């Protein structure tokens, strides 16, 4: 499990990832992010994957402003990590596992465009 907390801003950029993965039948990990402003940009992402028959992980974001820009993505999937090719929030199931959960509590959510 991963917990990130910063009073002002968390910036994930330049093809970087915050990621939890499991293989086999295990469940993907949990990521909790608490900050005023969360910016994910320039191909970066948050992945909570499970390969094979495992279930995807869970993400909880608590931020006043969450920006997902420049080909960045959030994935909580079963069946392996997906690359960030377009802006978005995804929860696919690619094999027998159950997709993960994504919870975003933000005053403002911006998906798309450039930052």
QUIWOZI-V659588 format. One record per run of one state. SS is the DSSP state (~ for helix, > for strand, _ for the rest). FROM is the first residue (numbers start at 0). LEN is the number of residues. If there is no record, write none. Layout:
SS:FROM:LEN  SS:FROM:LEN
This chain:
_:0:1  >:1:11  _:12:4  >:16:6  _:22:7  >:29:11  _:40:4  >:44:6  _:50:7  >:57:11  _:68:4  >:72:3  _:75:2  >:77:1  _:78:9  >:87:3  _:90:2  >:92:1  _:93:7  >:100:11  _:111:4
